[in-house]
Amino acid sequence: VRVPVASLQTGDGNRDEHMLETLEAGKFPFVVLKGIVRLGADHQVPTGPVTLDGEVELHGVKTPAAIPVSLLLQPDGSVRARGSFDVSLDAHGVQRPSLLFVKIEDACHIDFDLVLRGGR
């Protein structure tokens, strides 16, 4: 999954603008999540809670990730994947800005809700 850094939102426009500068969105325009969910013994997509084993690429740095995901098979054959995880800014080489001389937290919390469809 590739997500444009410019599409990330914190709920505060001023903070979002500073975030784009800090993440160097012009130089590193995407956050990339790659991973594998193991199929069940019946070779079907498992439903319910599973772990996505993969990596997160942010600010040009890749780190391994084990992300809890809830999968739900939809009537049209697509799969809805929901989950959340934390990403360390330090581990991805992001210089954390200070607000009134206090650095922002290292952990960035990411929530996602995706609908996955097979290729045609």
Backbone hydrogen bonds, N-H to C=O, Kabsch-Sander energy under -0.5 kcal/mol:
donor,donor_aa,acceptor,acceptor_aa,energy
3,V,1,V,-0.5
3,V,31,V,-2.8
5,V,29,P,-3.0
7,S,4,P,-1.9
8,L,5,V,-1.7
16,D,12,D,-2.6
17,E,13,G,-2.0
18,H,14,N,-1.9
19,M,15,R,-2.4
20,L,16,D,-2.1
21,E,17,E,-1.5
22,T,18,H,-2.7
23,L,19,M,-2.7
24,E,21,E,-1.1
25,A,20,L,-2.2
27,K,24,E,-1.1
28,F,24,E,-2.9
31,V,3,V,-2.7
32,V,57,E,-2.3
33,L,1,V,-2.8
34,K,55,E,-2.4
36,I,53,D,-2.2
38,R,36,I,-0.5
40,G,44,Q,-2.3
43,H,40,G,-2.3
48,G,71,L,-3.1
50,V,69,V,-3.1
52,L,67,I,-3.2
53,D,36,I,-2.2
53,D,51,T,-0.7
54,G,52,L,-0.6
54,G,65,A,-2.9
55,E,34,K,-2.5
56,V,63,T,-2.7
57,E,32,V,-3.1
58,L,56,V,-0.6
58,L,61,V,-2.3
61,V,58,L,-1.8
63,T,56,V,-2.4
65,A,54,G,-2.9
67,I,52,L,-2.6
69,V,50,V,-3.0
70,S,82,R,-3.1
71,L,48,G,-2.5
71,L,69,V,-0.6
72,L,80,R,-1.9
74,Q,78,S,-3.2
77,G,74,Q,-2.2
79,V,116,L,-2.4
80,R,72,L,-2.8
81,A,79,V,-0.5
81,A,114,L,-2.8
82,R,70,S,-2.2
83,G,112,F,-2.1
84,S,68,P,-0.7
85,F,110,I,-2.2
87,V,108,C,-2.4
89,L,87,V,-0.5
89,L,106,D,-2.6
92,H,88,S,-0.7
92,H,89,L,-0.7
93,G,90,D,-1.8
94,V,89,L,-2.5
95,Q,93,G,-0.6
96,R,94,V,-0.8
99,L,102,V,-2.9
102,V,99,L,-1.1
103,K,101,F,-0.5
104,I,97,P,-2.3
108,C,87,V,-2.9
109,H,107,A,-0.5
110,I,85,F,-3.2
112,F,83,G,-2.8
114,L,81,A,-3.2
116,L,79,V,-3.4
116,L,114,L,-0.5
